[in-house]
Amino acid sequence: MVKTNGGASHTKDVTLQSLLLAALLVVVLAVGAGFTVRETNQYAVQALECFRGGQEKLLTQVRRDVEAGLYADQAQAIEALKRADASGSRHWFLYDSGGVLFERSETVTAEVSDMALKQLADLWKIRGGERVDDFTDYMYEKRSGSLVFSKDAKEGPGLASVARFEVEGEPYYLGVFTLETYILESSGVNERVLHLRIFSAAASVALLIAGLALINRIRRHSKESGVLRLDIEERTRQIEELSERLSSKVDTVEDVSIYDVLTGVYNKIFFDNLLARIQYDRVRPVSLMVVDINGLDRLNERVGYGAGDDLLKWTASLLEKFCITSDLIARTGSSEFSILMTNADEEQAYGTMENILRQFASTDTGGLTLSVGVAEMPESDERILPTMKQARKNLMLDKMLDPVSCSYSTVNMLMEILVSFSKESVAQSNRMRHMAQEFGRELGFSPAEISRLALAAQLHDVGKIGIPMNILYKTGPLSPEEKELIKWHAEIGHSILKAIPNLEDVAEDILQHRERYDGTGYPQGLIDGQINLNARIINLLESYDAMTHERVYAKTRTGFEALEELTLQKGKQFDPYLVERYVAFMSAKMQAGQRMAL
């Protein structure tokens, strides 16, 4: 205890401590305000990122109509843009190498129709537009994607998504521009920011009042007691208690920046930042799993967003149930979750995936399904980004095989086009997909490998849409010229699929599916191991299917007769190893069928 004759010194100490406590309150409140500002900005960035995915999907849908219109007549393409979803907050534009074809509306188009792209960009700058050069760089660098910029200071910034494509060798740039104010309003960001600010302000006022009350109490006690001093331990305890309360407020603000508000798992911003900081050499093997709910948008439209939110929360809890504590789960899209699995190879990740899919399928989810993409980080890689891209690519291949997914429309559209040229080819393609999935499992392929093989098998004859129908349906022998035309279907199919995102590898499978093991096939005359494995499998399956189904140019064979023919072509048309595996697989399957018939 301090002696009582030090009253003047005690008063000075009390004043100094009061000033220090006030300074501490100011600093902590300033830190809280800084966190509030930072989180406000991150909400906006996250909302723009989530909106970007939906806008790019809409752009892809409108692009098909515009591109089809350009092949017919430019006016039809403009009409397709006029029909596209637009409002006072969203508008469309279409440019070619010569300048503006359509900008916002007929009135605005008439004003700028004679302008080149550089002149249009200069006009935007005069009107106070910002980051205009970033937008024009997309054009000059022949890129597609999304960015934020403004065309007019009065209008403000917006999210622009641009798709570059070519029609008969002429480049076109189709885009959609949505005001940032509309995105933030429609996504609820403004409301969330308001709630965050109200919470922060209320907490700050409460802490300020508590701090001032404590200071007043210390000073009043000092005046009343004169030379008496407060016990040092008691004052220290009071200050520490106040610091803990202030710290809890800061922790609350930090939690908002780490976790997804709806599901409670990590959010995309935190997950992406964490991926960049992990030292992967210490936790190998490392695998990534990307999970997406198919049909969630339709559920929201049909039942309401409450049902969709409940499904998202249930799915997050399902992932937590089947993942171990060291796995990092994050919501990385409106209906997408990503999982970083350390000390887990691809086989272990697929085991977890099967458990998740089995539980999801056994639950009443209103007909919705899950698509999953898995990839393991190679030992030679130091960065996780290539693995994330591969996992997303595998996810998209899986989604293209699921009729509930919006991505299935790509395959469905190609099949609808093909049916107008050859109904027989479509029926065969559907059989081929099933055969490829069965044989892929027999060969021990991973789910991602089976998805790629199944897509290649289903789309192997899509190039026939470029072959004249009189040749496809000809019942008599083909002339040498007609045979050469038929051979083009592999290259046509390759060109079509190579232009579709995530189907580049499938395009290579289709390009080579008419190659022969002995090098006498087409179009490149590849031999043996030069032909990729999927192409060799498709060649084998297509021949078996053709022999066992009705054809205009040959007699239908039984399954055992077809297997004998495949055996005769070992080392010539087909890979000997694949023939042996397929003959054994199908023989066992047909014998089992005969026993069941007896």
C-alpha positions in Angstrom: 0.0 0.0 0.0 1.2 3.6 -0.7 1.5 6.0 2.2 -1.5 8.4 2.7 0.7 11.5 2.9 1.2 11.4 -0.9 -2.2 12.9 -1.8 -0.9 15.4 -4.4 1.1 12.6 -6.1 -1.9 10.3 -5.9 -4.1 13.0 -7.6 -1.6 13.4 -10.4 -1.5 9.6 -10.9 -5.3 9.4 -11.1 -5.3 12.2 -13.7 -2.6 10.4 -15.7 -4.4 7.1 -15.5 -7.7 8.7 -16.6 -6.0 10.2 -19.6 -4.4 6.9 -20.5 -7.7 5.0 -20.2 -9.4 7.6 -22.4 -6.6 7.2 -25.0 -7.1 3.4 -24.9 -10.8 3.9 -25.6 -10.1 6.1 -28.5 -7.6 3.7 -30.0 -9.8 0.7 -29.7 -12.8 2.5 -31.1 -10.7 3.6 -34.0 -9.6 0.1 -34.6 -13.2 -1.1 -34.6 -14.1 1.7 -37.1 -11.3 0.5 -39.3 -12.5 -3.0 -39.2 -16.0 -1.8 -40.1 -14.8 0.1 -43.1 -12.7 -2.9 -44.3 -15.6 -5.3 -43.9 -17.9 -2.9 -45.8 -15.5 -3.0 -48.8 -15.1 -6.8 -48.6 -18.9 -7.2 -48.6 -19.0 -5.2 -51.9 -16.1 -7.2 -53.4 -17.7 -10.5 -52.4 -21.1 -9.4 -53.8 -19.6 -8.4 -57.1 -17.7 -11.8 -57.3 -20.9 -13.8 -56.6 -22.9 -11.7 -59.1 -20.2 -12.1 -61.8 -20.8 -15.9 -62.0 -24.5 -15.4 -62.7 -23.9 -12.6 -65.2 -21.4 -14.6 -67.1 -23.9 -17.5 -67.3 -26.5 -15.1 -68.7 -23.9 -13.8 -71.2 -23.2 -17.3 -72.4 -26.9 -17.9 -73.0 -27.5 -14.7 -74.9 -24.3 -15.2 -76.8 -25.7 -18.3 -78.4 -28.7 -16.4 -79.7 -26.5 -13.5 -80.9 -24.0 -15.7 -82.6 -26.8 -17.6 -84.4 -28.2 -14.3 -85.5 -24.9 -13.1 -86.9 -24.6 -16.2 -89.0 -28.0 -15.4 -90.5 -28.2 -11.6 -90.5 -26.8 -8.8 -88.3 -30.3 -7.4 -87.7 -31.3 -10.7 -86.1 -28.4 -10.5 -83.7 -29.5 -7.0 -82.7 -33.0 -8.2 -82.1 -31.7 -11.0 -79.9 -30.0 -8.4 -77.8 -33.1 -6.3 -77.5 -34.9 -9.4 -76.2 -32.2 -10.0 -73.6 -32.8 -9.3 -70.0 -32.2 -5.5 -69.5 -33.4 -2.7 -67.4 -32.4 0.8 -66.3 -29.5 -0.9 -64.3 -28.4 -3.4 -67.0 -27.7 -2.9 -70.7 -26.1 -4.9 -73.5 -23.5 -4.0 -76.1 -22.0 -5.6 -79.3 -18.9 -4.4 -81.1 -16.9 -5.7 -84.0 -13.5 -4.8 -85.4 -15.0 -1.8 -87.1 -16.8 -0.3 -84.1 -20.2 -0.2 -82.5 -23.0 -2.5 -83.6 -25.3 -2.0 -80.6 -24.9 0.1 -77.4 -27.5 0.1 -74.7 -30.6 1.0 -76.9 -31.5 2.0 -80.4 -31.3 5.7 -79.4 -27.8 5.4 -77.9 -26.7 3.1 -80.8 -27.7 5.8 -83.3 -25.5 8.3 -81.5 -22.4 6.2 -81.5 -22.8 3.9 -84.4 -20.2 5.6 -86.6 -17.6 5.5 -83.8 -14.6 3.2 -83.6 -13.9 1.6 -80.3 -11.1 4.2 -79.4 -13.5 7.0 -80.2 -16.2 5.5 -78.0 -13.6 5.1 -75.1 -12.6 8.7 -75.5 -16.3 9.7 -75.2 -16.6 7.8 -72.0 -13.5 9.5 -70.6 -15.0 12.9 -71.4 -18.1 11.9 -69.5 -16.0 11.1 -66.5 -15.7 7.3 -67.0 -13.0 5.5 -64.9 -10.9 2.4 -65.8 -11.9 2.7 -69.4 -8.4 1.7 -70.5 -8.8 -1.6 -68.6 -11.9 -2.3 -70.6 -10.4 -1.5 -74.0 -7.4 -3.7 -73.1 -9.8 -6.6 -73.1 -10.6 -5.8 -76.7 -7.1 -5.3 -77.9 -5.8 -8.4 -76.0 -8.7 -10.5 -77.4 -9.8 -11.6 -74.0 -13.1 -12.6 -72.4 -14.0 -12.0 -68.8 -15.4 -9.5 -66.3 -14.2 -6.2 -64.8 -15.5 -3.1 -63.0 -15.4 0.3 -64.8 -17.6 3.2 -65.5 -18.8 4.8 -68.7 -20.3 7.9 -67.2 -19.5 9.7 -63.9 -23.3 10.4 -63.4 -24.1 6.7 -63.8 -21.3 5.3 -61.7 -19.3 2.1 -61.9 -20.7 -1.2 -63.0 -19.7 -4.9 -63.6 -19.1 -5.6 -67.3 -18.8 -9.1 -68.6 -17.4 -9.5 -72.1 -17.3 -12.6 -74.4 -15.2 -12.6 -77.5 -16.1 -14.9 -80.4 -15.7 -15.1 -84.2 -18.2 -15.6 -86.9 -16.9 -16.5 -90.3 -13.5 -15.1 -89.3 -14.8 -11.8 -88.0 -14.2 -11.1 -84.3 -17.1 -9.8 -82.2 -17.3 -8.6 -78.6 -20.6 -9.2 -76.8 -21.1 -7.8 -73.3 -23.5 -6.9 -70.5 -23.0 -4.0 -68.1 -24.8 -3.9 -64.7 -24.6 -0.9 -62.4 -22.7 -1.6 -59.1 -25.4 0.2 -57.1 -28.0 -2.3 -58.4 -25.8 -5.3 -57.6 -25.2 -4.2 -54.1 -28.8 -3.4 -53.5 -30.2 -6.6 -55.0 -27.7 -8.8 -53.2 -28.5 -7.3 -49.8 -25.1 -5.9 -49.2 -26.4 -2.4 -48.4 -28.6 -3.9 -45.8 -25.8 -6.0 -44.3 -23.5 -3.0 -44.2 -26.2 -1.0 -42.5 -26.6 -3.7 -39.8 -22.8 -3.9 -39.3 -22.5 -0.1 -38.9 -25.5 0.0 -36.5 -23.9 -2.8 -34.5 -20.5 -1.2 -34.5 -21.9 2.2 -33.5 -24.0 0.7 -30.7 -21.1 -1.2 -29.4 -18.8 1.8 -29.6 -21.3 4.0 -27.8 -21.8 1.4 -25.1 -18.1 1.0 -24.6 -17.6 4.8 -24.6 -20.2 5.3 -21.9 -18.8 2.5 -19.9 -15.3 3.9 -20.2 -16.4 7.5 -19.3 -18.3 6.1 -16.3 -15.3 4.3 -15.1 -13.1 7.4 -15.4 -15.7 9.5 -13.6 -15.8 6.9 -10.9 -12.1 7.0 -10.4 -11.9 10.7 -10.2 -14.9 11.1 -7.9 -13.4 8.4 -5.6 -10.2 10.3 -5.6 -11.8 13.6 -4.5 -13.9 11.9 -1.8 -11.1 9.9 -0.3 -8.5 12.7 -0.5 -5.1 11.1 0.2 -6.5 7.5 0.0 -5.5 5.5 -3.0 -7.4 2.8 -4.8 -5.9 -0.6 -4.5 -3.6 -1.2 -7.5 -4.8 -4.7 -8.2 -8.5 -3.6 -8.2 -7.8 -0.8 -10.8 -5.7 -3.3 -12.9 -8.6 -5.8 -12.8 -11.1 -3.1 -13.9 -8.8 -2.0 -16.8 -8.3 -5.6 -17.9 -12.0 -6.3 -17.8 -12.7 -3.3 -20.0 -9.9 -4.4 -22.4 -11.5 -7.8 -22.7 -14.9 -6.2 -23.5 -13.3 -4.1 -26.2 -11.4 -7.0 -27.5 -14.6 -9.1 -27.8 -16.0 -6.3 -30.0 -13.0 -6.5 -32.3 -13.3 -10.3 -32.4 -16.9 -10.0 -33.5 -16.0 -7.8 -36.4 -13.2 -10.2 -37.4 -15.6 -13.2 -37.4 -17.7 -11.4 -40.0 -14.7 -11.3 -42.3 -13.8 -15.0 -41.9 -17.1 -16.9 -41.9 -20.0 -17.2 -44.3 -23.0 -15.6 -42.5 -25.5 -18.1 -43.7 -23.8 -21.5 -43.4 -21.1 -20.8 -40.7 -18.3 -22.3 -42.8 -15.4 -20.1 -44.0 -16.2 -17.6 -46.8 -14.5 -17.3 -50.2 -12.2 -14.3 -49.4 -10.7 -16.0 -46.3 -10.4 -19.4 -48.1 -8.6 -17.8 -51.0 -6.2 -15.9 -48.8 -5.5 -19.0 -46.7 -4.7 -21.1 -49.7 -2.0 -18.7 -50.7 -0.3 -18.8 -47.2 -0.2 -22.6 -46.5 3.2 -24.3 -46.7 2.0 -27.4 -48.6 5.3 -29.3 -48.3 4.5 -29.9 -44.7 1.0 -31.3 -45.2 1.3 -33.4 -48.4 -0.5 -35.2 -49.9 -3.1 -32.4 -50.5 -6.4 -32.8 -52.4 -9.1 -30.3 -53.3 -12.8 -31.0 -53.6 -15.4 -28.7 -55.2 -19.1 -29.4 -54.5 -22.0 -27.7 -56.3 -25.7 -28.1 -55.7 -27.6 -28.5 -59.0 -31.0 -26.9 -59.4 -30.7 -24.5 -56.4 -31.8 -21.5 -58.5 -34.9 -23.3 -59.7 -35.7 -24.3 -56.1 -35.4 -20.6 -55.0 -37.8 -19.5 -57.8 -40.3 -22.3 -57.2 -40.4 -22.5 -53.4 -38.6 -19.3 -52.2 -35.1 -18.4 -51.0 -35.9 -19.7 -47.5 -35.9 -23.2 -48.8 -32.7 -22.6 -50.7 -31.0 -21.2 -47.6 -32.1 -24.2 -45.5 -30.6 -26.6 -48.1 -27.3 -24.6 -48.1 -27.1 -24.8 -44.3 -27.9 -28.5 -44.3 -25.3 -29.2 -47.1 -22.7 -27.3 -45.1 -23.5 -29.5 -42.0 -23.3 -32.6 -44.2 -19.8 -31.7 -45.4 -18.7 -31.0 -41.8 -20.1 -34.5 -40.8 -18.0 -36.4 -43.4 -14.8 -34.3 -43.3 -12.2 -34.5 -40.6 -11.2 -31.6 -38.3 -8.1 -30.7 -40.4 -10.2 -30.3 -43.6 -11.0 -26.6 -44.4 -14.5 -26.1 -45.7 -15.6 -22.8 -47.4 -18.6 -21.5 -49.3 -17.0 -20.3 -52.5 -20.1 -19.5 -54.6 -23.9 -19.1 -54.4 -24.4 -22.9 -54.5 -20.7 -24.0 -54.3 -18.5 -25.3 -51.5 -14.7 -26.0 -51.6 -12.8 -28.3 -49.3 -9.0 -28.4 -48.8 -8.0 -31.8 -47.6 -4.5 -32.1 -46.1 -2.7 -35.4 -45.7 -5.2 -36.9 -48.0 -4.5 -38.3 -51.5 -7.0 -38.5 -54.4 -8.3 -41.9 -53.4 -9.1 -40.8 -49.9 -10.8 -37.7 -51.2 -13.0 -39.8 -53.5 -13.9 -42.0 -50.5 -15.2 -38.9 -48.7 -17.0 -37.8 -51.9 -18.8 -41.1 -52.2 -20.1 -40.8 -48.6 -21.3 -37.3 -49.2 -23.1 -38.2 -52.4 -24.7 -41.2 -50.9 -26.1 -39.3 -47.9 -27.3 -36.4 -50.2 -29.0 -38.8 -52.6 -30.8 -40.6 -49.7 -32.3 -37.3 -48.4 -35.4 -35.6 -49.9 -33.9 -32.5 -51.5 -36.7 -31.9 -54.0 -35.0 -33.5 -56.9 -31.8 -31.5 -56.5 -28.4 -33.2 -57.0 -24.7 -32.7 -56.1 -21.9 -32.5 -58.6 -18.3 -33.0 -57.3 -14.8 -32.3 -58.7 -11.7 -33.7 -57.1 -8.0 -33.1 -57.8 -4.8 -34.0 -56.0 -1.9 -31.5 -55.9 1.1 -32.9 -57.8 4.4 -33.3 -55.9 6.1 -31.0 -58.3 3.7 -28.1 -57.7 4.3 -25.4 -55.1 1.1 -23.5 -55.7 -2.4 -24.8 -55.3 -4.0 -22.7 -58.1 -3.5 -25.3 -60.9 -5.0 -28.0 -58.6 -8.1 -25.8 -57.9 -8.5 -25.2 -61.7 -8.4 -29.0 -62.3 -10.9 -29.7 -59.6 -13.3 -27.1 -61.1 -12.8 -28.6 -64.5 -13.6 -32.1 -63.2 -16.7 -30.5 -61.5 -17.9 -29.1 -64.8 -17.5 -32.4 -66.6 -19.6 -34.1 -63.9 -22.2 -31.3 -64.2 -22.4 -31.8 -67.9 -23.6 -35.4 -67.3 -26.3 -34.4 -64.8 -29.7 -33.4 -66.4 -30.5 -31.3 -63.3 -27.5 -29.1 -63.8 -27.7 -26.0 -66.1 -24.4 -27.1 -67.6 -26.2 -30.2 -69.0 -27.8 -27.9 -71.5 -24.5 -27.8 -73.5 -24.6 -31.5 -74.1 -28.4 -31.5 -74.6 -28.1 -28.8 -77.2 -25.5 -30.7 -79.2 -27.6 -33.8 -79.1 -30.7 -31.9 -80.3 -28.7 -30.5 -83.3 -27.3 -34.0 -84.0 -30.8 -35.6 -84.0 -31.9 -33.5 -86.9 -29.0 -35.0 -88.9 -28.9 -38.5 -87.7 -31.4 -40.0 -85.1 -29.4 -43.3 -85.3 -26.2 -41.4 -84.2 -28.0 -39.9 -81.2 -29.3 -43.3 -80.0 -25.8 -44.8 -80.5 -24.3 -41.9 -78.6 -26.5 -42.5 -75.6 -25.7 -46.2 -75.6 -22.0 -45.3 -75.9 -22.1 -43.1 -72.8 -23.5 -46.0 -70.7 -21.0 -48.5 -72.1 -18.1 -46.1 -71.4 -19.2 -45.6 -67.8 -19.4 -49.4 -67.3 -16.1 -50.1 -68.9 -14.4 -47.2 -67.2 -15.4 -48.6 -63.8 -14.1 -52.0 -64.9 -10.7 -50.5 -65.8 -10.5 -48.8 -62.4 -10.9 -45.2 -63.7 -11.5 -42.4 -61.2 -14.9 -40.6 -61.3 -13.3 -37.6 -63.1 -11.7 -40.0 -65.7 -15.1 -41.7 -66.1 -16.8 -38.4 -66.7 -14.4 -37.4 -69.4 -14.6 -40.8 -71.1 -18.5 -40.7 -70.9 -18.7 -37.3 -72.4 -16.3 -38.2 -75.2 -18.2 -41.4 -75.9 -21.6 -39.5 -76.0 -20.2 -36.7 -78.2 -17.9 -38.7 -80.5 -20.1 -38.4 -83.5 -21.2 -34.7 -83.0 -19.0 -33.8 -86.0 -21.6 -35.5 -88.3 -23.6 -32.3 -88.2 -21.1 -31.0 -90.7 -21.6 -34.0 -93.1 -24.3 -33.8 -95.9 -27.4 -35.8 -95.0 -27.5 -37.6 -98.3 -24.2 -39.2 -97.5 -25.2 -40.0 -93.9 -28.3 -41.8 -95.1 -26.9 -43.4 -98.2 -27.8 -47.1 -98.4 -25.4 -48.0 -101.2 -21.6 -48.0 -101.3 -19.9 -44.7 -100.8 -17.7 -43.2 -103.5 -14.1 -42.4 -102.7 -15.0 -38.7 -102.4 -17.9 -39.4 -100.1 -15.6 -41.6 -97.9 -13.2 -38.7 -97.6 -16.1 -36.4 -96.6 -17.2 -38.8 -93.9 -13.6 -38.8 -92.4 -14.0 -35.1 -91.7 -16.5 -35.7 -88.9 -13.7 -36.3 -86.3 -12.0 -33.0 -87.1 -15.3 -31.1 -87.2 -16.3 -32.6 -83.8 -12.9 -31.6 -82.4 -13.3 -28.0 -83.6 -16.8 -27.7 -82.1 -15.9 -29.0 -78.7 -12.5 -27.2 -78.5 -14.5 -24.0 -78.5 -16.5 -25.0 -75.4 -14.9 -24.3 -72.0 -13.7 -27.3 -70.1 -14.1 -29.7 -73.1 -10.5 -29.3 -74.5 -9.4 -32.8 -73.4 -12.7 -34.3 -74.6 -12.1 -32.6 -78.0 -8.7 -34.4 -78.3 -10.4 -37.8 -77.5 -12.9 -37.2 -80.3 -10.2 -36.1 -82.8 -8.4 -39.4 -82.4 -11.3 -41.9 -82.0 -11.0 -43.1 -85.6 -7.3 -43.8 -85.4 -6.3 -47.5 -85.6 -3.7 -49.2 -83.5 -1.6 -50.2 -86.5 -1.5 -46.6 -87.8 -3.9 -47.0 -90.7 -6.6 -44.8 -89.2 -7.5 -41.1 -89.6 -7.1 -38.2 -89.5 -3.5 -38.2 -88.3 -2.4 -41.8 -88.9 -1.3 -42.2 -85.2 0.0 -45.6 -84.0 -0.1 -47.6 -80.8 0.6 -45.4 -77.7 0.4 -42.2 -79.8 -3.3 -42.6 -79.6 -4.7 -41.5 -76.2 -6.4 -44.1 -74.0 -9.9 -42.7 -74.2 -9.8 -42.6 -78.0 -8.7 -46.2 -78.1 -11.6 -47.2 -75.8 -14.2 -45.3 -77.9 -13.0 -46.9 -81.1 -13.5 -50.3 -79.5 -16.9 -49.6 -78.0 -18.2 -48.0 -81.2 -17.2 -51.0 -83.2 -18.9 -53.4 -80.8 -22.1 -51.3 -80.7 -22.2 -51.0 -84.5 -21.9 -54.8 -84.9 -24.6 -55.6 -82.4 -27.2 -53.1 -83.7 -29.1 -52.8 -87.0 -27.1 -51.1 -89.8 -28.0 -50.3 -93.4 -24.7 -51.6 -94.6 -24.1 -54.8 -92.6 -25.9 -57.7 -90.9 -26.4 -57.5 -87.1 -24.3 -59.9 -85.1 -24.7 -61.4 -81.7 -22.7 -60.2 -78.8 -20.4 -63.3 -78.9 -19.9 -62.9 -82.6 -19.0 -59.3 -82.2 -16.4 -60.2 -79.5 -14.8 -62.7 -81.8 -14.5 -60.0 -84.5 -12.8 -57.7 -81.9 -10.4 -60.5 -81.1 -9.5 -60.9 -84.8 -8.7 -57.2 -84.9 -6.3 -57.2 -82.0 -3.1 -55.3 -82.8 -4.7 -54.1 -86.1 -7.6 -51.8 -85.4 -7.7 -52.2 -81.6 -5.4 -52.1 -78.6 -4.7 -55.8 -77.7 -4.9 -55.1 -73.9 -8.2 -53.3 -74.2 -9.7 -56.1 -76.4 -8.7 -58.7 -73.8 -10.2 -56.7 -70.9 -13.4 -55.9 -72.8 -13.9 -59.5 -74.1 -13.5 -60.8 -70.6 -15.8 -58.2 -69.1 -18.6 -58.6 -71.7 -18.3 -62.5 -71.8 -18.8 -62.6 -68.0 -21.7 -60.2 -68.3 -23.5 -62.1 -71.1 -22.9 -65.5 -69.4 -24.4 -64.0 -66.2 -27.4 -62.8 -68.2 -27.9 -66.3 -69.7 -27.8 -67.9 -66.3 -30.5 -65.5 -65.1 -32.6 -66.3 -68.1 -32.5 -70.0 -67.2 
